[in-house]
Amino acid sequence: MAFEKFDEPEDPAFLKIHKKYVPFLLKAIEAIRKNPWAERYDLNKVHVSMREDRYQGRDCIVVRFYAAELDEHNWMEVTPDDIGGAHVYMDAAGRAVLHIAIER
């Protein structure tokens, strides 16, 4: 059998983050809390996404924070100020913050 089925608990997790990415998420939260962006948007009420990317030729992990979710229903109506995007680029090897980009 190629896949082994594990019994799910009665209330399975709705979100699982691989341990490889937890340090990046924590570092990004720490970095964005020190940024003026955090004075405009409540970090406890944002959407978060993570992905592997490249920044200035380096492999990186980018953690993105959004105050509002952009979707097919609101993309014509919202502004960058509504979305409140903040992007934290971190070196994939050492987790150093390389750049913080704020949507304006």
C-alpha positions in Angstrom: 0.0 0.0 0.0 1.5 3.4 -1.1 -0.4 5.5 1.5 -1.0 4.6 5.1 -4.2 6.0 6.5 -4.0 7.5 10.0 -7.0 7.8 12.2 -8.1 11.4 12.4 -8.9 12.7 15.8 -12.5 13.6 16.5 -11.7 17.3 15.8 -8.9 17.4 13.2 -6.8 20.5 12.9 -8.0 23.1 10.4 -4.5 24.3 9.8 -1.2 22.5 9.9 2.2 24.3 9.4 5.2 22.2 8.8 7.9 22.7 11.4 10.3 23.8 8.7 8.2 27.0 8.2 7.3 27.9 11.9 10.6 29.8 12.5 9.9 31.9 9.4 6.4 32.7 10.5 7.6 33.7 14.0 10.4 35.8 12.6 8.1 37.6 10.2 5.6 38.4 13.0 8.5 39.8 15.1 9.8 41.9 12.2 6.4 43.3 11.2 5.5 44.2 14.8 8.5 46.6 14.7 7.3 48.2 11.4 5.0 51.2 11.3 2.6 49.0 9.3 1.6 47.4 12.6 0.3 50.7 13.9 -2.3 50.9 11.1 -3.5 47.3 11.0 -4.3 44.9 13.8 -1.9 42.0 13.5 -4.4 39.8 15.3 -6.9 40.2 12.5 -4.9 39.7 9.3 -4.7 37.0 6.7 -1.4 35.3 6.3 0.2 33.4 3.4 3.7 32.0 3.0 5.5 30.8 -0.1 9.0 30.1 -1.4 10.3 32.8 -3.6 13.4 34.6 -4.8 14.6 38.0 -3.7 17.7 39.6 -5.3 18.9 36.3 -6.6 18.5 34.5 -3.2 16.2 31.7 -2.3 13.8 33.1 0.3 10.5 32.5 2.1 8.1 35.4 1.9 5.4 35.8 4.6 2.5 38.1 3.5 0.1 39.8 5.8 -3.2 41.2 4.5 -5.8 43.2 6.4 -8.5 42.2 3.9 -8.6 39.3 1.6 -8.5 40.0 -2.1 -10.8 37.8 -4.1 -12.8 37.6 -7.3 -15.7 39.5 -5.8 -13.9 42.6 -4.5 -10.8 43.0 -6.6 -12.2 45.9 -8.6 -13.3 47.8 -5.4 -10.4 47.5 -2.9 -7.3 49.7 -2.8 -3.9 48.8 -1.5 -4.8 50.7 1.6 -7.8 48.5 2.2 -5.8 45.3 1.7 -2.9 46.6 3.8 -0.3 44.2 2.4 3.0 43.7 4.2 5.5 41.2 2.8 8.5 40.0 4.8 11.2 38.4 2.7 13.6 36.1 4.6 16.7 34.2 3.5 15.7 30.6 3.1 19.0 29.3 4.6 19.5 31.6 7.5 16.1 33.2 8.2 17.6 36.7 8.2 15.0 39.4 7.1 16.1 40.6 3.7 13.4 43.1 3.0 10.0 44.3 4.2 7.7 45.6 1.4 4.6 47.6 2.3 1.8 48.1 -0.3 0.7 51.7 -0.6 
